[in-house]
């Protein structure tokens, strides 16, 4: 019989931790049973089978908060099946140098366990990579070796706007290129494994059209590494997302000469929106969700 299990997550100061993802696995950790996110009170209630032991894994938003895998046993209430866990929260570090960005990140395996001693090699792609205040970051043999610590954490300062490559042990040893964001701090995971974050259109609408009318919209796609892409940028937005109509009987959508063109087909309401292509970004836990500001269109 299934019963409610009440789970609460607090930080080391006793404050509630919101949007902490809890995944419930079988005791062996081989099968996902249930999952959910804590609310504003740090609480989550899941329905689990009684007289059963489970493995609990924790994932903080963007891996900024962490708790160790633990085990629970669900029994018949009342009073029972109430657990409180402690998470270690994280404050992103900031580079004190206004010309530099402090890149930081936690690396974990698919089970959420910390990847200790993961090797990274940062290689400048420009010669010099960036020049500021009469200093240069040269390429060639000046690659930067790094290794994650016991928490799976690594950080380094790199010049803003610099272009680099990275070789990461354990990730099939492939080379990935990246550009350093123009900020004093950024999540290295978001830079090395970018994913769509938000998408807007201009004009924002709402739009009124007659049958057979057309309207053009300029999309702006923001990625987790800070880049903003349009249909005219070097890395086209269409390589990341697919533009959609909520009702193709009312309007159709196509990309034409750097814009998204809507064509009115029949009377009725519809929305111009977009979805992330399945193959462009690595899966994340919790799953990354792109925020889309859709455009409402009414065809008369």
MOKA-V701375 format. One record per backbone hydrogen bond with DSSP energy under -1.0 kcal/mol. NH is the residue of the N-H (numbers start at 1). CO is the residue of the C=O. If there is no record, write none. Layout:
NH_CO ; NH_CO
//
This chain:
3_48 ; 5_46 ; 6_81 ; 7_44 ; 8_83 ; 9_42 ; 10_85 ; 11_15 ; 14_11 ; 17_9 ; 19_38 ; 21_59 ; 22_36 ; 23_57 ; 24_34 ; 25_55 ; 26_31 ; 29_26 ; 33_24 ; 34_24 ; 36_22 ; 38_20 ; 39_43 ; 42_39 ; 44_7 ; 46_5 ; 48_3 ; 50_1 ; 51_74 ; 52_74 ; 54_72 ; 55_25 ; 56_70 ; 57_23 ; 59_21 ; 63_60 ; 64_61 ; 66_88 ; 70_56 ; 72_54 ; 74_52 ; 83_6 ; 85_8 ; 87_10 ; 88_66 ; 95_184 ; 100_97 ; 101_158 ; 102_184 ; 103_156 ; 104_186 ; 105_154 ; 107_152 ; 109_113 ; 112_109 ; 115_107 ; 116_114 ; 117_148 ; 120_146 ; 121_167 ; 122_144 ; 123_165 ; 125_163 ; 129_137 ; 132_135 ; 135_132 ; 137_130 ; 144_122 ; 146_120 ; 148_118 ; 149_153 ; 152_149 ; 154_105 ; 156_103 ; 158_101 ; 160_99 ; 161_180 ; 162_159 ; 164_178 ; 165_123 ; 166_176 ; 167_121 ; 169_119 ; 171_168 ; 174_171 ; 176_166 ; 178_164 ; 180_162 ; 183_181 ; 186_102 ; 188_104 ; 191_187 ; 192_188 ; 193_189 ; 197_222 ; 198_222 ; 199_291 ; 200_220 ; 202_218 ; 207_296 ; 209_298 ; 212_264 ; 213_210 ; 215_262 ; 217_260 ; 218_202 ; 220_200 ; 221_229 ; 222_198 ; 223_227 ; 224_195 ; 226_223 ; 229_221 ; 233_230 ; 239_236 ; 240_237 ; 241_237 ; 242_275 ; 244_273 ; 246_271 ; 250_247 ; 251_247 ; 252_263 ; 254_261 ; 256_259 ; 259_256 ; 260_217 ; 261_254 ; 262_215 ; 263_252 ; 264_213 ; 265_250 ; 266_250 ; 268_299 ; 270_297 ; 272_295 ; 273_244 ; 275_242 ; 277_240 ; 280_277 ; 291_197 ; 293_199 ; 294_292 ; 295_272 ; 297_270 ; 298_207 ; 299_268 ; 300_209
//
